[in-house]
Amino acid sequence: MPDLPALTSAFRTAFSSAPSGYSRGPGRVNLIGEHTDYNGGFVLPFAIDRAAFAAIRPRSDRRIRLVTDFAPGLVEADLDSLDGSGAQGWAAYPLGVVWALGQSGADLGHVCGFDLALTSDVPVGAGLSSSAAIESAVGIALNELWGLGLSRPTLAKVGQLAENVVVGAPTGIMDQSASLLGERDAAVFLDCRSLAAEVVLLGLEETGLTILVIDTQTSHAHADGGYGSRRASCEAGAAALGVPSLRHVEMTDLDRARLVLDDVTYRRVRHVVTENQRVLDTVAVLRAEGPGGIGALLDASHASMRDDFEISTPELDLAVEAARNAGAVGARMTGGGFGGAAIAVVPRDRLTAVSDAVRAAFASTHVTVPDLFTVRAAEGAAGMSGEETPA
């Protein structure tokens, strides 16, 4: 957990006053359902016990001042001049949320400015959505500060809008939904077409299983060409098949799709269609058998991302293979791909053996040593008063 007294101290140093409130926005792990969200499909993420924290205080004017331990310096803006462009670097996330709130019903002409400090222990570039953690923390903080009364699903849309327009990353709504709707030891089963969400018990704690994150420490960026080109392929595939999105393509349609589409587009489509089915199957297995039965589905998901969607990397493949061979129930890369992290469902009594095997596999190939840590499914984003938080 981030050092909240240090966050308070940083706030005091930057703004010569104490914060009036705090908020927390967790990162997320996507158990299964990759690149299905922007295709109107199904996903099954969960909020994790690593989070971004915001400390905030209202101002008597219309100024916005931001600091973080991500980068030096003070960022300043004005509520009267925000237009969804011009924000750079880390500040694009909180300023994007402010702008997106205005696009989502908040009357920014009648709210106060604010000072805000951010910190986070969600690894950047690991596929654990450090960006949605920030967006959720800021969204919760401003929803409370300004008394907006927006629902959590609406705040998820706000975060997605900020990321799509201001940050420039063409992501779906999964990450923000997981961060805002998560519950302990449970995943969020989200229909990205209707936005209907249902909490599904994972049961990891009672079955002696844990989630091991293997951060390969190879970087990726959602705004790069790889992510965008995959989304474009999906849209092209849907258009060629005469449907609004790939959510409308069933498993039984794949034989026709093979005849209509070129090989690359077909494989992109096949990944999304089969991944949607794997999400449905995973939910069914969790309810009927518990988490010990989902290994084959996780393994198949990774193979599909590696071979059909082509977003895995040698480091991710190595992490998945080593974890499986050492006793993981199942493993797959998670996140947008092109680097980042893999996850493995591991019996607690095999955790050390699996971790050691992964490190040994990386050491033998002379590539970057991965960062390994466990996460638990945690509660979603929340606000805290100054009285509830260490000063």
Secondary structure, DSSP 8 states (H G I E B T S, - for coil): ---HHHHHHHHHHHHSS--SEEEEEEEEEEEE--S-GGGT-EEEEEEEEEEEEEEEEE-SSSEEEEEESSSSS-EEEETTT--S----GGGHHHHHHHHHHHHTT--GGG---EEEEEEE-S-TTSSS-HHHHHHHHHHHHHHHHTT----HHHHHHHHHHIIIIII-----SHHHHHHHH--TTEEEEEETTT--EEEEE--TTTTTEEEEEEE------TTSHHHHHHHHHHHHHHHHHT-SSGGG--GGGHHHHHHHS-HHHHHHHHHHHHHHHHHHHHHHHHHHT-GGG-HHHHHHHHHHHHHTS----HHHHHHHHHHHHTT-SEEEEESSSSSSEEEEEEEGGGHHHHHHHHHHHHHHHT----EEEEE-B----EEEEGGGS--
